[in-house]
Amino acid sequence: LENYVPRELAGGRNDLEILAYANKVRHNVLISGDTGVGKTHSVSAHAESMGLPFVSIACNGATNPEQMFGQHVPSEDGNGFPWVDGLVTTLVRNGGVLLLDEVNFMKPDISAALHPLLDSRRTLTLVENGGEVIKAHKDFQAVACINPNYEGTRPLNEAFKNRFGIQLEYIYENNNEDILIEGRPALLDFANQLRTARENGTIQTPISTNALMEFCEFVEDLGLEFAISNLVNKFELDEQSAIKELFDVFIPQIANEFGEDVPEIFVVDTTDTTDDEGDTNG
């Protein structure tokens, strides 16, 4: 939390204020945004600021209902099969912030089981545990995140989506990024050029805030040439030449911001000035 930079939202409010308000009035929150824009970090920082447990569940095909809700397991002494709560059930009973990450990957049967928990009833029914009905703890809060640009996702069911009274959209925010990368405007301009190219359809791979922070870390620890090579490798093969060309433009300013020399791979050799007739000028 001490390293978190709050995100400014509409009306002069920041994300921590809105999430705290949602917790107070029992509104579920849906956050939409590109990969690496800070959705998970925002919610985990909120949970820490409230002093609440935080659990993030990836809503992909590998997540099963037993992990989320619970199951009967063999007892250690071999006498019976006691019920053991899953992650969601534990938070419902005891309070805490639940993040349903990439919720547009969630299986329909799981989302249907969550409907009563996410509406005014705020209850969870454990069918496999004798139909036990749990009333959500007063400090239980549900937040969901989606990345609308991920392949394989599907639009949220309207009945499910409408259970989120507060719906936010996070974008890459230059003011936050400027602080997080310690005031390096050339690197930020470079990132903005890549984001414009993505909006125009020239490239498909996003450049996240985390990627910029890692770039700064790698320059400090491993050198500028490695940091550049590593960042280029994050892009698809058919995009990498365009990324390298953009680095050609920005590398003098970026190197200067880090107090580094321009890597030799970007230094243009001007010693060979042979003209078409084979004569050497100068």
Disulfide bonds with the S-S distance in Angstrom:
none
